[in-house]
Amino acid sequence: MVDDEASIRRILETRLSMIGYEVVTAADGEEAIETFHNEVPDLVVLDVMMPKLDGYGVCQELRKESDVPIIMLTALGDVADRITGLELGADDYVVKPFSPKELEARIRSVLRRVDKIGTSGIPSSGVIQVHHLRIDTNKRQVFRGDDRVRLTGMEFSLLELLVGRSGEAFSRAEILQEVWGYTPERHVDTRVVDVHISRLRAKLEDDPSNPELILTARGTGYLFQRIIEPGEERIG
């Protein structure tokens, strides 16, 4: 839990500890990096506005070496500023002021989805081959040829949802509910989905600007190209 306001750290540490989490805190960005290396946490709650190194800088540094789930706290009013954290690799964000219960719910959702294994439509082997991609849902790993593609837990969960029901279009609200575990209350909430789709395309597509795997469903949301099963006849 990283925040330069001692009162916020104290309140959240107390509440999160009471519901069973082991919580360590940091007061600035540099301390956050050091604490992360010492403690190796399962999830990071990260404030944006901090001294020494802001939350964006911390997020960038963590993503160079780790896929740990990151939830950012932001008091910034500009939607573009909130989206910046997602583009740098954060899994979700909560806007200040927020209720501790809201943050607790986001933490549960992210951890539950990251740990979740098994989605309908995935073969029993857990391995799906799509063109140059090999998706192993048991190990939660993706390979392009022989090279592993590093995905965050939420990126993999989003990919798993789309691949498991390939050819089926999902609205942004449906994806947010299925993957993040909450219903969008504001239009900006669905931008979480858009940014994660963009990140996936950048990592998986040959040409992210002209995607062939993760497609836009006009007027709806997104879908993964329908996977043709071995022996299935292709028409057209």
Phi and psi in degrees as GROMACS dihedral restraints (atoms count N, CA, C in turn):
[ dihedral_restraints ]
;  ai    aj    ak    al  type     phi  dphi    fc
    3     4     5     6     1  -117.6    20    10
    4     5     6     7     1   116.0    20    10
    6     7     8     9     1  -159.1    20    10
    7     8     9    10     1   140.3    20    10
    9    10    11    12     1   -82.2    20    10
   10    11    12    13     1    -7.5    20    10
   12    13    14    15     1   -92.6    20    10
   13    14    15    16     1   114.6    20    10
   15    16    17    18     1   -60.0    20    10
   16    17    18    19     1   -36.3    20    10
   18    19    20    21     1   -65.3    20    10
   19    20    21    22     1   -39.3    20    10
   21    22    23    24     1   -66.8    20    10
   22    23    24    25     1   -44.1    20    10
   24    25    26    27     1   -58.6    20    10
   25    26    27    28     1   -44.0    20    10
   27    28    29    30     1   -65.6    20    10
   28    29    30    31     1   -46.3    20    10
   30    31    32    33     1   -62.8    20    10
   31    32    33    34     1   -48.1    20    10
   33    34    35    36     1   -70.7    20    10
   34    35    36    37     1   -36.4    20    10
   36    37    38    39     1   -62.4    20    10
   37    38    39    40     1   -42.5    20    10
   39    40    41    42     1   -64.1    20    10
   40    41    42    43     1   -49.2    20    10
   42    43    44    45     1   -65.9    20    10
   43    44    45    46     1   -44.9    20    10
   45    46    47    48     1   -68.4    20    10
   46    47    48    49     1   -34.7    20    10
   48    49    50    51     1   -65.6    20    10
   49    50    51    52     1   -36.9    20    10
   51    52    53    54     1   -65.5    20    10
   52    53    54    55     1   -26.4    20    10
   54    55    56    57     1  -100.6    20    10
   55    56    57    58     1    13.0    20    10
   57    58    59    60     1   108.9    20    10
   58    59    60    61     1     0.1    20    10
   60    61    62    63     1   -87.9    20    10
   61    62    63    64     1   145.6    20    10
   63    64    65    66     1   -90.7    20    10
   64    65    66    67     1   120.9    20    10
   66    67    68    69     1  -116.2    20    10
   67    68    69    70     1   131.5    20    10
   69    70    71    72     1  -120.3    20    10
   70    71    72    73     1   149.3    20    10
   72    73    74    75     1  -124.7    20    10
   73    74    75    76     1   159.8    20    10
   75    76    77    78     1  -143.7    20    10
   76    77    78    79     1   148.6    20    10
   78    79    80    81     1  -102.7    20    10
   79    80    81    82     1   -11.3    20    10
   81    82    83    84     1  -152.1    20    10
   82    83    84    85     1   174.4    20    10
   84    85    86    87     1   -65.7    20    10
   85    86    87    88     1   -40.2    20    10
   87    88    89    90     1   -65.9    20    10
   88    89    90    91     1   -42.3    20    10
   90    91    92    93     1   -63.9    20    10
   91    92    93    94     1   -34.4    20    10
   93    94    95    96     1   -61.2    20    10
   94    95    96    97     1   -45.3    20    10
   96    97    98    99     1   -63.0    20    10
   97    98    99   100     1   -45.7    20    10
   99   100   101   102     1   -62.6    20    10
  100   101   102   103     1   -45.2    20    10
  102   103   104   105     1   -64.8    20    10
  103   104   105   106     1   -38.1    20    10
  105   106   107   108     1   -59.3    20    10
  106   107   108   109     1   -45.6    20    10
  108   109   110   111     1   -65.8    20    10
  109   110   111   112     1   -34.4    20    10
  111   112   113   114     1   -76.8    20    10
  112   113   114   115     1   -36.1    20    10
  114   115   116   117     1  -103.2    20    10
  115   116   117   118     1   -25.4    20    10
  117   118   119   120     1    48.1    20    10
  118   119   120   121     1    67.0    20    10
  120   121   122   123     1   -73.1    20    10
  121   122   123   124     1   164.2    20    10
  123   124   125   126     1   -85.4    20    10
  124   125   126   127     1   -17.4    20    10
  126   127   128   129     1  -159.3    20    10
  127   128   129   130     1   147.0    20    10
  129   130   131   132     1  -120.7    20    10
  130   131   132   133     1   127.0    20    10
  132   133   134   135     1  -102.8    20    10
  133   134   135   136     1   120.6    20    10
  135   136   137   138     1  -130.5    20    10
  136   137   138   139     1   118.4    20    10
  138   139   140   141     1   -74.9    20    10
  139   140   141   142     1   151.9    20    10
  141   142   143   144     1   -83.7    20    10
  142   143   144   145     1   -53.5    20    10
  144   145   146   147     1   -86.3    20    10
  145   146   147   148     1   102.4    20    10
  147   148   149   150     1  -142.7    20    10
  148   149   150   151     1   155.6    20    10
  150   151   152   153     1   -75.3    20    10
  151   152   153   154     1   164.8    20    10
  153   154   155   156     1    70.8    20    10
  154   155   156   157     1   -57.3    20    10
  156   157   158   159     1  -148.1    20    10
  157   158   159   160     1   121.3    20    10
  159   160   161   162     1   -76.3    20    10
  160   161   162   163     1   174.8    20    10
  162   163   164   165     1   -61.8    20    10
  163   164   165   166     1   -33.6    20    10
  165   166   167   168     1   -62.0    20    10
  166   167   168   169     1   -44.1    20    10
  168   169   170   171     1   -64.4    20    10
  169   170   171   172     1   -40.6    20    10
  171   172   173   174     1   -63.6    20    10
  172   173   174   175     1   -44.8    20    10
  174   175   176   177     1   -59.1    20    10
  175   176   177   178     1   -44.6    20    10
  177   178   179   180     1   -60.2    20    10
  178   179   180   181     1   -44.1    20    10
  180   181   182   183     1   -65.6    20    10
  181   182   183   184     1   -42.0    20    10
  183   184   185   186     1   -65.5    20    10
  184   185   186   187     1   -38.0    20    10
  186   187   188   189     1   -70.7    20    10
  187   188   189   190     1   -15.8    20    10
  189   190   191   192     1   -70.0    20    10
  190   191   192   193     1   -22.8    20    10
  192   193   194   195     1  -132.0    20    10
  193   194   195   196     1   -10.1    20    10
  195   196   197   198     1  -146.2    20    10
  196   197   198   199     1   150.0    20    10
  198   199   200   201     1  -104.9    20    10
  199   200   201   202     1    19.4    20    10
  201   202   203   204     1   -54.2    20    10
  202   203   204   205     1   137.9    20    10
  204   205   206   207     1   -59.9    20    10
  205   206   207   208     1   136.3    20    10
  207   208   209   210     1  -127.9    20    10
  208   209   210   211     1   125.7    20    10
  210   211   212   213     1  -112.2    20    10
  211   212   213   214     1   124.1    20    10
  213   214   215   216     1   -97.6    20    10
  214   215   216   217     1   142.8    20    10
  216   217   218   219     1  -104.8    20    10
  217   218   219   220     1   126.4    20    10
  219   220   221   222     1  -136.0    20    10
  220   221   222   223     1   136.3    20    10
  222   223   224   225     1  -103.1    20    10
  223   224   225   226     1     2.6    20    10
  225   226   227   228     1   -71.0    20    10
  226   227   228   229     1   134.2    20    10
  228   229   230   231     1   -81.4    20    10
  229   230   231   232     1   -24.0    20    10
  231   232   233   234     1   -77.6    20    10
  232   233   234   235     1   125.2    20    10
  234   235   236   237     1   -57.1    20    10
  235   236   237   238     1   -39.1    20    10
  237   238   239   240     1   -59.4    20    10
  238   239   240   241     1   -36.7    20    10
  240   241   242   243     1   -66.9    20    10
  241   242   243   244     1   -36.5    20    10
  243   244   245   246     1   -66.8    20    10
  244   245   246   247     1   -40.2    20    10
  246   247   248   249     1   -67.4    20    10
  247   248   249   250     1   -27.4    20    10
  249   250   251   252     1   -55.6    20    10
  250   251   252   253     1   -42.7    20    10
  252   253   254   255     1   -61.0    20    10
  253   254   255   256     1   -39.6    20    10
  255   256   257   258     1   -65.9    20    10
  256   257   258   259     1   -40.9    20    10
  258   259   260   261     1   -65.6    20    10
  259   260   261   262     1   -26.4    20    10
  261   262   263   264     1   -84.6    20    10
  262   263   264   265     1    -5.9    20    10
  264   265   266   267     1   121.4    20    10
  265   266   267   268     1     2.9    20    10
  267   268   269   270     1   -68.6    20    10
  268   269   270   271     1   151.5    20    10
  270   271   272   273     1   -88.1    20    10
  271   272   273   274     1   -29.5    20    10
  273   274   275   276     1  -162.9    20    10
  274   275   276   277     1   169.8    20    10
  276   277   278   279     1  -143.5    20    10
  277   278   279   280     1   156.1    20    10
  279   280   281   282     1  -128.3    20    10
  280   281   282   283     1   133.3    20    10
  282   283   284   285     1   -91.9    20    10
  283   284   285   286     1   129.6    20    10
  285   286   287   288     1   -75.8    20    10
  286   287   288   289     1   145.8    20    10
  288   289   290   291     1   -74.9    20    10
  289   290   291   292     1   147.3    20    10
  291   292   293   294     1  -135.7    20    10
  292   293   294   295     1   160.9    20    10
  294   295   296   297     1   -89.6    20    10
  295   296   297   298     1   142.5    20    10
  297   298   299   300     1   -54.1    20    10
  298   299   300   301     1   -33.4    20    10
  300   301   302   303     1   -63.7    20    10
  301   302   303   304     1   -36.9    20    10
  303   304   305   306     1   -63.1    20    10
  304   305   306   307     1   -45.4    20    10
  306   307   308   309     1   -64.3    20    10
  307   308   309   310     1   -41.4    20    10
  309   310   311   312     1   -58.5    20    10
  310   311   312   313     1   -41.5    20    10
  312   313   314   315     1   -65.9    20    10
  313   314   315   316     1   -40.6    20    10
  315   316   317   318     1   -64.9    20    10
  316   317   318   319     1   -41.3    20    10
  318   319   320   321     1   -61.1    20    10
  319   320   321   322     1   -47.1    20    10
  321   322   323   324     1   -60.2    20    10
  322   323   324   325     1   -43.3    20    10
  324   325   326   327     1   -63.7    20    10
  325   326   327   328     1   -46.1    20    10
  327   328   329   330     1   -65.2    20    10
  328   329   330   331     1   -46.3    20    10
  330   331   332   333     1   -65.2    20    10
  331   332   333   334     1   -40.6    20    10
  333   334   335   336     1   -64.3    20    10
  334   335   336   337     1   -42.8    20    10
  336   337   338   339     1   -71.7    20    10
  337   338   339   340     1   -38.9    20    10
  339   340   341   342     1   -63.9    20    10
  340   341   342   343     1   -35.0    20    10
  342   343   344   345     1   -86.0    20    10
  343   344   345   346     1   -11.7    20    10
  345   346   347   348     1   -69.5    20    10
  346   347   348   349     1   135.3    20    10
  348   349   350   351     1  -125.6    20    10
  349   350   351   352     1   134.0    20    10
  351   352   353   354     1   100.7    20    10
  352   353   354   355     1   121.9    20    10
  354   355   356   357     1  -138.8    20    10
  355   356   357   358     1   140.9    20    10
  357   358   359   360     1   -58.0    20    10
  358   359   360   361     1   143.9    20    10
  360   361   362   363     1    91.8    20    10
  361   362   363   364     1    -7.7    20    10
  363   364   365   366     1   -89.6    20    10
  364   365   366   367     1   132.1    20    10
  366   367   368   369     1   -62.1    20    10
  367   368   369   370     1   157.9    20    10
  369   370   371   372     1   -60.1    20    10
  370   371   372   373     1   -29.2    20    10
  372   373   374   375     1   -68.8    20    10
  373   374   375   376     1   -22.4    20    10
  375   376   377   378     1    79.7    20    10
  376   377   378   379     1     1.3    20    10
  378   379   380   381     1  -113.8    20    10
  379   380   381   382     1   128.3    20    10
  381   382   383   384     1  -121.5    20    10
  382   383   384   385     1   130.4    20    10
  384   385   386   387     1  -108.2    20    10
  385   386   387   388     1   120.4    20    10
  387   388   389   390     1  -130.0    20    10
  388   389   390   391     1   106.9    20    10
  390   391   392   393     1    52.8    20    10
  391   392   393   394     1  -119.3    20    10
  393   394   395   396     1   -87.5    20    10
  394   395   396   397     1    -0.5    20    10
  396   397   398   399     1  -100.2    20    10
  397   398   399   400     1   140.0    20    10
  399   400   401   402     1  -120.9    20    10
  400   401   402   403     1   118.5    20    10
  402   403   404   405     1  -110.3    20    10
  403   404   405   406     1   115.6    20    10
  405   406   407   408     1  -105.3    20    10
  406   407   408   409     1   102.5    20    10
  408   409   410   411     1   -78.0    20    10
  409   410   411   412     1   -16.7    20    10
  411   412   413   414     1   -74.5    20    10
  412   413   414   415     1   -44.4    20    10
  414   415   416   417     1   -91.0    20    10
  415   416   417   418     1    -5.4    20    10
  417   418   419   420     1    54.9    20    10
  418   419   420   421     1    51.8    20    10
  420   421   422   423     1  -130.9    20    10
  421   422   423   424     1   151.9    20    10
  423   424   425   426     1  -129.7    20    10
  424   425   426   427     1   138.0    20    10
  426   427   428   429     1  -125.9    20    10
  427   428   429   430     1   139.6    20    10
  429   430   431   432     1  -106.8    20    10
  430   431   432   433     1   105.0    20    10
  432   433   434   435     1    64.7    20    10
  433   434   435   436     1  -123.1    20    10
  435   436   437   438     1   -97.2    20    10
  436   437   438   439     1    -1.8    20    10
  438   439   440   441     1   -97.3    20    10
  439   440   441   442     1   129.6    20    10
  441   442   443   444     1   -76.9    20    10
  442   443   444   445     1   137.6    20    10
  444   445   446   447     1  -100.2    20    10
  445   446   447   448     1   122.9    20    10
  447   448   449   450     1   -80.0    20    10
  448   449   450   451     1   118.6    20    10
  450   451   452   453     1  -118.0    20    10
  451   452   453   454     1   147.3    20    10
  453   454   455   456     1   -72.8    20    10
  454   455   456   457     1   165.9    20    10
  456   457   458   459     1   -58.1    20    10
  457   458   459   460     1   -41.3    20    10
  459   460   461   462     1   -72.7    20    10
  460   461   462   463     1   -34.3    20    10
  462   463   464   465     1   -61.4    20    10
  463   464   465   466     1   -43.3    20    10
  465   466   467   468     1   -65.7    20    10
  466   467   468   469     1   -41.6    20    10
  468   469   470   471     1   -61.4    20    10
  469   470   471   472     1   -38.6    20    10
  471   472   473   474     1   -65.6    20    10
  472   473   474   475     1   -45.7    20    10
  474   475   476   477     1   -61.7    20    10
  475   476   477   478     1   -41.7    20    10
  477   478   479   480     1   -61.6    20    10
  478   479   480   481     1   -41.2    20    10
  480   481   482   483     1   -61.5    20    10
  481   482   483   484     1   -49.2    20    10
  483   484   485   486     1   -67.2    20    10
  484   485   486   487     1   -42.1    20    10
  486   487   488   489     1   -69.3    20    10
  487   488   489   490     1   -38.9    20    10
  489   490   491   492     1   -63.3    20    10
  490   491   492   493     1   -23.7    20    10
  492   493   494   495     1  -129.7    20    10
  493   494   495   496     1    52.8    20    10
  495   496   497   498     1   -59.5    20    10
  496   497   498   499     1   143.5    20    10
  498   499   500   501     1    86.9    20    10
  499   500   501   502     1    -9.5    20    10
  501   502   503   504     1  -101.5    20    10
  502   503   504   505     1   128.6    20    10
  504   505   506   507     1   -82.9    20    10
  505   506   507   508     1   136.0    20    10
  507   508   509   510     1  -115.6    20    10
  508   509   510   511     1   137.7    20    10
  510   511   512   513     1   -74.5    20    10
  511   512   513   514     1   161.4    20    10
  513   514   515   516     1   -60.3    20    10
  514   515   516   517     1   -39.3    20    10
  516   517   518   519     1   -64.2    20    10
  517   518   519   520     1   -39.6    20    10
  519   520   521   522     1   -64.8    20    10
  520   521   522   523     1   -42.1    20    10
  522   523   524   525     1   -63.6    20    10
  523   524   525   526     1   -43.0    20    10
  525   526   527   528     1   -60.6    20    10
  526   527   528   529     1   -40.8    20    10
  528   529   530   531     1   -68.5    20    10
  529   530   531   532     1   -45.5    20    10
  531   532   533   534     1   -69.6    20    10
  532   533   534   535     1   -41.9    20    10
  534   535   536   537     1   -95.0    20    10
  535   536   537   538     1   -46.7    20    10
  537   538   539   540     1   -91.1    20    10
  538   539   540   541     1   -18.4    20    10
  540   541   542   543     1    84.0    20    10
  541   542   543   544     1    18.3    20    10
  543   544   545   546     1  -144.3    20    10
  544   545   546   547     1   156.8    20    10
  546   547   548   549     1   -89.2    20    10
  547   548   549   550     1   133.1    20    10
  549   550   551   552     1   -63.1    20    10
  550   551   552   553     1   130.0    20    10
  552   553   554   555     1   -97.6    20    10
  553   554   555   556     1   -22.6    20    10
  555   556   557   558     1  -133.6    20    10
  556   557   558   559     1   153.8    20    10
  558   559   560   561     1   -56.4    20    10
  559   560   561   562     1   -36.1    20    10
  561   562   563   564     1   -63.8    20    10
  562   563   564   565     1   -24.9    20    10
  564   565   566   567     1   -57.2    20    10
  565   566   567   568     1   -36.7    20    10
  567   568   569   570     1   -71.6    20    10
  568   569   570   571     1   -12.5    20    10
  570   571   572   573     1   -65.0    20    10
  571   572   573   574     1   -23.6    20    10
  573   574   575   576     1   -56.1    20    10
  574   575   576   577     1   -42.4    20    10
  576   577   578   579     1   -67.0    20    10
  577   578   579   580     1   -47.3    20    10
  579   580   581   582     1   -57.6    20    10
  580   581   582   583     1   -43.7    20    10
  582   583   584   585     1   -67.9    20    10
  583   584   585   586     1   -40.1    20    10
  585   586   587   588     1   -66.6    20    10
  586   587   588   589     1   -37.3    20    10
  588   589   590   591     1   -61.3    20    10
  589   590   591   592     1   -44.8    20    10
  591   592   593   594     1   -60.9    20    10
  592   593   594   595     1   -41.5    20    10
  594   595   596   597     1   -65.0    20    10
  595   596   597   598     1   -41.9    20    10
  597   598   599   600     1   -62.8    20    10
  598   599   600   601     1   -44.6    20    10
  600   601   602   603     1   -60.9    20    10
  601   602   603   604     1   -40.8    20    10
  603   604   605   606     1   -62.6    20    10
  604   605   606   607     1   -30.1    20    10
  606   607   608   609     1   -90.6    20    10
  607   608   609   610     1   -26.7    20    10
  609   610   611   612     1  -112.2    20    10
  610   611   612   613     1   -27.7    20    10
  612   613   614   615     1   -87.8    20    10
  613   614   615   616     1   146.5    20    10
  615   616   617   618     1   -64.7    20    10
  616   617   618   619     1   -40.4    20    10
  618   619   620   621     1  -132.3    20    10
  619   620   621   622     1    93.8    20    10
  621   622   623   624     1   -57.0    20    10
  622   623   624   625     1   -27.1    20    10
  624   625   626   627     1   -76.0    20    10
  625   626   627   628     1   -15.9    20    10
  627   628   629   630     1  -134.3    20    10
  628   629   630   631     1    68.8    20    10
  630   631   632   633     1   -65.7    20    10
  631   632   633   634     1   144.1    20    10
  633   634   635   636     1  -114.4    20    10
  634   635   636   637     1   -14.4    20    10
  636   637   638   639     1  -105.5    20    10
  637   638   639   640     1   -56.9    20    10
  639   640   641   642     1   -97.8    20    10
  640   641   642   643     1   105.3    20    10
  642   643   644   645     1  -102.8    20    10
  643   644   645   646     1   154.9    20    10
  645   646   647   648     1   -90.7    20    10
  646   647   648   649     1   126.9    20    10
  648   649   650   651     1   -92.1    20    10
  649   650   651   652     1   107.4    20    10
  651   652   653   654     1   -55.4    20    10
  652   653   654   655     1   125.7    20    10
  654   655   656   657     1    77.8    20    10
  655   656   657   658     1     0.2    20    10
  657   658   659   660     1  -123.4    20    10
  658   659   660   661     1   -71.5    20    10
  660   661   662   663     1   176.4    20    10
  661   662   663   664     1  -110.1    20    10
  663   664   665   666     1  -141.9    20    10
  664   665   666   667     1   158.2    20    10
  666   667   668   669     1  -151.4    20    10
  667   668   669   670     1   158.6    20    10
  669   670   671   672     1   -95.7    20    10
  670   671   672   673     1   138.1    20    10
  672   673   674   675     1   -45.8    20    10
  673   674   675   676     1   133.9    20    10
  675   676   677   678     1   -59.2    20    10
  676   677   678   679     1   128.6    20    10
  678   679   680   681     1   -87.1    20    10
  679   680   681   682     1   122.6    20    10
  681   682   683   684     1   -84.2    20    10
  682   683   684   685     1   119.7    20    10
  684   685   686   687     1   -71.1    20    10
  685   686   687   688     1   149.7    20    10
  687   688   689   690     1   -53.6    20    10
  688   689   690   691     1   129.8    20    10
  690   691   692   693     1    86.9    20    10
  691   692   693   694     1    -8.5    20    10
  693   694   695   696     1   -80.0    20    10
  694   695   696   697     1   133.7    20    10
  696   697   698   699     1   -78.6    20    10
  697   698   699   700     1   132.2    20    10
  699   700   701   702     1   -94.4    20    10
  700   701   702   703     1   129.4    20    10
  702   703   704   705     1  -109.1    20    10
  703   704   705   706     1   136.2    20    10
